Amino acid sequence: MEIGSKLRAARQRCGLTQEQVGEAVHVSRQTISNWETGKSLPDVLSVISLSDLYQVSLDELLKGDEKMLRHIDESTNTVKSRQRLGKLVQTLSFLVIWAVCVAVFWLGGGSDAMGFSILVLYGVLPLSTFVVSLLMGLDTSWKERQWGMVLYFGLAYMFMDYFTFSLANMISKGSPNLPTWEYILYGMFYAMQGMCLGSVIRWGRASRANPNDRCRPLWTFGLVWGISAVALFSVPLLEWIAVFAQLVLPIGEVEISAFRQGMGELLFFVHCLLGAVAALAAGVSLGASPFWQEKRGSVPEKWLLLPLFGGAFFLSAGLGAWMVPLSWARSLWPASSLLWGMLPPALGIAVGSFSRRRKTP
């Protein structure tokens, strides 16, 4: 049987219309009709989405259809090439902007240190960081590896200072200096805001596309964690707005500092609270879900997700403790946030597993 007939039978078995399926996989109703009648063939990503939507294995859909297998092989290579190109463009576009800013400094822009700082360090670089990290967060081809690029943006900020103001100072004094590592944090702060916002949009789309997806508890946690993290990492933006508000309003440095500290602490605690509650709820769902009962070796699969929660809190609350800044938390929280982030979901998984065992006869 060709894949078109299999897709039609699977859709009818699920009680879905072509319009509903098209909305779920982000194509038109006519495209679904063409796939089912054999007028055209779906690409590999659409086949995977349809497999998840219909709860049918890829092997069952593709087995025996040589034409479709050849199409999948060709389209997979094309998709991979486009994905690699897209990721390369995203990475290099920011690097080009960074290089132009350094060149502008040495071509005369550095003569006005204040103007260069305001234009580049408070304008061009934060904006480009936000936009590129937002695109990375939206891009599914990164497969969550884009979070490692947060450090890439941080290093760019550190070397922006090192190859401009710091290098000029070294040339004038004739003595070398090491880079100021704290500048890494500023780049990571701006990148986290865009990365979280892009990921929230992507996770929301994934959650709506397939309500029966076993990863739905993770998407729900990601949405709550991501939205509150976007608010937390908006603190530098709020401070930037307050600085420019000084031009028209009677606001002093003391007021700006107090505003930053107060808003930062509030958003930090709100993020930690909401994230912990969402992680606890996700853990309960994972523990009670019949889709998360398999084992990887001797360890239940659901317990292997704990580092994911811990890593999320390390990126958000760990960095947030430095950004606010919380003096009492700087020495302890960033290093321990990984472990603290795993406690709520661990408790939730234990509660969910216990509840499931009690209901099982």
C-alpha positions in Angstrom: 0.0 0.0 0.0 1.3 3.5 -0.9 1.8 6.1 1.8 -1.1 8.2 0.6 -3.6 5.4 1.3 -2.0 4.8 4.7 -2.2 8.5 5.6 -5.9 8.6 4.6 -6.7 5.5 6.7 -4.8 6.8 9.7 -6.5 10.2 9.5 -9.9 8.6 9.3 -9.1 6.3 12.2 -8.3 9.3 14.3 -11.5 11.1 13.3 -9.6 14.1 12.0 -10.5 16.3 8.9 -8.0 17.3 6.4 -8.3 20.9 7.6 -7.4 19.8 11.2 -4.4 17.8 10.0 -3.2 20.7 7.9 -3.4 23.1 10.8 -1.5 20.6 13.0 1.4 20.2 10.6 1.3 23.8 9.3 0.3 23.1 5.7 -2.9 23.7 3.7 -5.9 21.3 3.4 -5.1 21.0 -0.3 -1.6 19.8 0.5 -3.0 17.1 2.8 -5.4 16.1 0.0 -2.5 15.9 -2.5 -0.5 13.6 -0.2 -3.4 11.3 0.4 -4.3 11.0 -3.3 -0.6 10.5 -4.3 -0.3 13.8 -6.4 2.6 14.8 -4.2 4.8 13.3 -1.4 5.3 14.8 2.1 8.8 15.8 3.2 10.6 14.0 6.0 9.6 16.5 8.7 5.9 16.3 7.7 6.1 12.5 7.8 7.5 12.6 11.3 4.8 15.1 12.3 2.0 12.9 10.8 3.5 9.9 12.5 3.3 11.6 15.9 -0.2 13.0 15.2 -1.7 9.7 14.1 0.3 7.6 16.6 1.6 5.4 13.8 5.2 4.3 13.6 7.4 5.5 10.7 8.1 1.9 9.8 4.4 1.3 9.3 4.0 4.4 7.1 7.0 3.9 4.9 7.3 0.1 4.7 6.9 -1.2 1.1 6.8 2.2 -0.6 10.0 2.4 -2.5 9.1 5.7 -4.2 8.5 7.3 -0.9 11.8 6.0 0.6 13.7 7.5 -2.3 11.9 10.8 -1.9 12.7 10.7 1.9 16.4 10.1 1.2 16.6 13.0 -1.3 14.6 15.4 0.8 16.4 14.5 4.0 19.7 15.5 2.4 18.2 18.8 1.1 16.7 19.6 4.5 19.9 18.9 6.3 21.8 21.2 3.9 19.3 24.0 4.4 19.4 23.6 8.2 23.2 23.7 8.3 23.2 26.8 6.1 20.6 28.5 8.3 22.5 27.8 11.5 25.7 29.1 9.8 24.1 32.3 8.6 22.7 32.9 12.1 26.1 32.4 13.7 28.1 34.4 11.2 25.6 37.3 10.9 26.2 38.3 14.5 30.0 37.8 14.0 29.9 40.2 11.0 28.1 42.8 13.1 30.6 42.4 15.9 33.6 42.7 13.5 32.1 45.9 11.9 31.7 47.4 15.4 35.4 46.7 16.2 36.4 48.2 12.8 34.4 51.3 13.4 36.2 51.8 16.7 39.7 51.7 15.1 38.6 53.8 12.1 37.8 56.8 14.3 34.7 55.8 16.3 36.8 55.2 19.4 37.8 58.9 19.6 34.4 59.5 21.1 34.4 56.9 23.8 31.0 57.8 25.3 29.3 58.0 21.9 30.8 54.6 20.9 29.8 53.0 24.1 26.2 54.2 23.9 25.8 53.4 20.2 27.5 49.9 20.3 27.5 48.6 23.8 24.0 49.9 24.7 22.5 49.8 21.2 23.8 47.8 18.2 25.3 44.9 20.1 22.4 44.2 22.5 19.8 44.6 19.7 21.7 42.2 17.3 22.3 39.8 20.2 18.6 39.7 20.9 17.5 39.3 17.3 20.0 36.6 16.4 19.3 34.6 19.6 15.6 35.0 19.0 16.0 33.4 15.6 18.1 30.6 17.1 15.4 30.0 19.7 12.8 29.7 17.0 14.8 27.4 14.8 13.9 23.7 15.4 17.0 22.5 13.6 19.2 23.3 16.5 17.5 20.6 18.6 18.0 22.5 21.8 21.7 22.8 21.2 21.3 26.5 20.6 21.4 27.0 24.4 25.2 26.4 24.2 25.4 29.5 21.9 24.6 31.7 24.9 28.2 31.4 25.8 29.1 32.4 22.3 27.4 35.8 22.7 29.0 36.2 26.1 32.5 35.7 24.7 31.7 38.2 21.9 30.9 40.9 24.6 34.1 40.2 26.4 36.3 40.4 23.3 34.4 43.5 22.1 35.9 45.3 25.1 39.2 43.5 24.9 39.8 44.4 21.2 38.7 48.0 21.5 39.1 50.0 24.7 41.3 47.5 26.5 43.6 47.0 23.5 43.9 50.8 23.0 44.9 51.1 26.7 47.5 48.3 26.3 49.0 50.1 23.2 49.2 53.4 25.1 50.8 51.9 28.2 52.9 49.3 26.4 51.8 46.5 28.8 49.4 43.5 28.2 46.2 42.9 30.2 43.9 39.9 30.4 40.3 40.1 29.2 37.7 41.1 31.8 35.7 37.9 32.1 32.7 39.6 33.8 31.7 41.0 30.4 30.8 37.5 29.4 27.8 37.8 31.6 26.4 40.8 29.9 26.3 39.0 26.5 24.7 36.0 28.1 22.0 38.2 29.7 21.0 39.7 26.4 21.1 36.4 24.6 19.0 34.7 27.3 16.1 37.1 26.7 16.0 36.4 22.9 16.7 32.7 23.3 13.9 32.2 25.9 11.4 34.2 23.9 12.1 32.3 20.7 12.0 29.0 22.5 8.7 29.8 24.2 7.1 30.5 20.7 8.6 27.3 19.4 7.5 25.2 22.4 4.0 26.7 22.2 3.7 25.7 18.5 4.9 22.1 19.4 2.4 21.9 22.2 -0.6 23.0 20.0 0.5 20.8 17.1 0.1 17.6 19.0 -2.0 17.6 22.2 -1.3 13.9 22.7 2.5 14.2 22.6 4.1 12.5 25.5 6.5 15.6 25.9 3.5 17.9 26.7 4.5 18.2 30.4 7.9 19.3 29.3 6.5 21.9 26.8 4.2 23.2 29.6 7.1 23.5 32.0 9.2 25.2 29.2 6.4 27.8 28.6 6.1 28.8 32.2 9.9 28.8 32.8 10.6 30.6 29.5 8.0 33.4 29.9 9.2 34.2 33.5 12.8 34.0 32.3 12.1 36.5 29.5 10.7 38.9 32.2 13.7 38.3 34.4 16.3 39.0 31.7 14.4 42.2 30.7 16.0 43.9 33.7 19.0 45.3 31.5 16.4 46.6 29.0 14.4 48.3 31.8 17.6 49.9 33.1 18.5 51.0 29.6 15.1 52.7 29.2 15.5 54.3 32.6 18.9 55.7 31.6 17.4 57.4 28.6 14.4 58.6 30.6 16.9 60.7 32.5 16.9 63.0 29.5 13.3 64.1 30.0 12.5 63.1 33.6 14.0 64.1 37.0 15.6 60.7 37.6 19.0 60.3 39.2 21.5 57.5 39.4 20.2 56.5 42.9 16.7 56.1 41.6 17.9 54.0 38.7 20.0 51.8 40.9 17.1 51.3 43.3 14.7 50.6 40.5 17.0 48.0 39.0 17.6 46.3 42.3 13.9 46.2 43.3 12.6 45.0 39.9 15.5 42.5 39.6 14.8 40.9 43.0 11.1 40.8 42.3 11.4 39.1 38.9 14.1 36.8 40.2 11.9 35.4 43.0 8.8 35.3 40.7 10.8 33.3 38.2 12.2 30.8 40.8 8.7 30.3 42.3 6.8 29.9 39.0 9.6 27.7 37.6 9.6 25.5 40.7 5.8 25.1 40.6 5.8 24.3 36.9 8.7 21.8 37.4 6.8 20.1 40.3 3.6 19.8 38.1 5.6 18.5 35.2 7.2 15.9 37.5 3.8 14.7 38.7 2.6 14.3 35.1 5.8 12.4 34.1 5.5 10.1 37.1 1.9 9.3 36.4 2.1 9.1 32.6 2.0 5.7 31.0 4.3 7.0 28.3 7.2 7.5 30.6 7.4 4.0 32.3 10.2 2.5 30.2 13.7 2.1 31.5 17.1 3.0 30.0 19.2 0.2 31.5 18.2 0.0 35.1 17.1 3.6 35.4 13.5 4.7 34.6 13.4 7.0 31.6 11.6 9.8 33.4 14.3 10.2 36.1 16.9 10.8 33.3 15.1 14.1 32.6 16.1 15.7 35.9 19.4 17.2 34.5 17.2 19.0 31.9 15.3 20.8 34.7 18.5 21.5 36.6 20.2 22.9 33.4 17.2 25.2 32.8 17.5 26.7 36.3 21.3 26.9 36.0 20.9 29.1 32.9 18.1 31.3 34.2 18.3 31.5 38.0 22.1 30.9 38.1 22.7 33.8 35.7 19.9 35.8 37.2 21.6 35.8 40.6 24.6 37.6 39.0 22.4 40.0 36.9 20.1 41.3 39.6 22.6 41.3 41.5 21.9 39.4 44.7 25.0 39.6 46.8 23.9 36.9 49.2 23.3 34.5 46.3 26.3 35.2 44.2 28.6 32.9 46.1 26.2 30.0 46.5 23.3 30.0 44.1 24.8 29.9 40.6 26.8 26.8 41.4 24.0 25.1 43.3 21.0 26.1 41.1 21.6 23.0 39.0 20.8 20.8 42.0 18.0 23.0 43.4 16.4 22.9 39.9 16.2 19.1 40.1 14.4 18.9 43.4 10.9 20.0 42.5 10.6 17.7 39.5 12.2 14.8 41.5 9.5 15.3 44.2 6.8 15.5 41.5 8.0 12.3 39.8 8.0 10.5 43.1 4.4 11.7 43.9 3.2 10.9 40.4 4.8 7.4 40.4 3.3 6.7 43.9 -0.1 7.8 42.7 0.1 5.6 39.6 1.1 2.5 41.6 -1.9 3.0 43.9 -4.3 3.2 41.0 -2.8 0.2 39.3 -4.6 -3.0 40.4 
